[in-house]
Structure formats: C-alpha cells, structure tokens
C-alpha cells in the first residue's frame, strides 16, 4: 500500500531552519512527481514546491531562495530544507505523490518571534 509519512516539523524561532522529511513506501519516489504543500491556520492549503521525477524543482514565489527541495533515492525520501523561517511560514506541511494524489498526514511547523 502506497504511503507517505512526513516528519521534522517543530517549533523554531524566527530566522531559524528546519528540514522536513517525506518518507515514501509502497512506491518509488523517483518514478513520480512529488509536491510539497502547506496550510496555515484559517487558510486554504497552498502549493509550495514540486520535485519532478528527473530532479527538476519549481517553487512558489514566496519561498524561492528560502526553501530547497531534495531527494534521497536510496532512502526513498523527499526533503524540504527551510531556512530563514518567518512567522508567516507557520503551517502544517504536507507532501504529496502528485501522480496518484496520495497525501501524507502532515507535520506542524510553528515559527515564533
């Protein structure tokens, strides 16, 4: 059964960094398009980044230069390195297998001042 599990969220001070992990099982991440999304309190879920099967990445404008997506094929994991975090980055972060529309359960990121 295909599954995604996110981890790595937590509480961080403004300007700090976190690295999120999305562990895949039941399928190979490098065979599909993977995406990261986030949902802030009271807001709709928004797309953050796309990591194509071939390794190309695309980011929403608000995180360009701040977030970096990567993948470890040996571990079948996708990562989101988030630097210089700000209050507005507080959200639940989700990874998604775009091809099959499978979502992880999400991981909470809270940025404090």
N, C-alpha and C positions, 0 to 999 in steps of 0.2 A: 504494500500500500504506500503510495507516494505521500510524503510528509515533509513539512518544513518546520524547523524549530529555531526561533530567534533567542539570542542571549546577549548579554553585555551591557544592557541598559543600567541606569542607576541615577544617583544624584551627583551633580557636578557643579562647581562654581562657574560663573560667567568667565569666559576666556579659556576654560579647560577643554579637555579632549576625552572622547570615548571611542571605542571601537566595537561596533556591533557585529555579531556573527549570526549567519543563517545557515544552519546545518540541514542538508538535504538527505533524504533516504527514500528508497524505492524508485529512484530515477537518477540520472546523471546530470548535474547542473550544467556542465559544459555542452550539453546537447540542446539546451533550451535558452530562451530569452528570460532573464531574471530581472525583476524590478524591486526597488525599494519605495515605500510609501510612508507617510506619517499622518497622524490625526491628532491635532491639537484639541484641547478641551473646548467644546461648543462649536467646533468647526468640522467641515467635511474632510474626509480623507483626501490627501493630495499626493500626487506622484512626486518623487524626489529624484530618482535616478534609474537608468536602465543599463544593464550589463548584458551585452549580446553574447551569443554562443562563441563567436570568434574573438571576443575580448574588447570590442569597442564599447565605449561608455558615453552616456549622454546624461546631463544633469539639468534640473530645473534652474532657472537663472538665480534664484535666491541662495543657492548653495554652491554655485560654481566657485572654485578656488578654496572652498571651505571643507567640502566633503569629497572623499575619494573612495570609489568602489573598487574592489579587487576580488579575486577568486583563487582558491587553492584546490586544484583539480584532484590532487592526491587525497585530500581530506573531504572532498565533495562539499566544500563550504564557500559561502559568499560573505564578504565583509563590507562594512561601511565605516571608514575612518572619518570621524567628525572632529574637526579642530575649531578652535576659537568659538566655542559654543556660546550662544546668546539666549536670553530669556525666551525669545520667540521660537527657539528650536525645541522647547518643551513640547513633547507629544509622545504618543505611542507609535513606535516604528514597526513596520511590517515588511517582510519580504514576500515575494510572490513569484511563482512559476507562471509566467505570462502565457505560455503556450497552453497549459492545462487549467489555468485560473485557480491554482491551489495557493492558499494563503497560510502563512504561519499564524501563531497565536498573538504575536506582538510582544514588544518589550518596551517598558516605560523609560523614557529619558526625561529627567527633570533638571532644569538649569536654574540655579539660584543666584541671586545678586550678592 
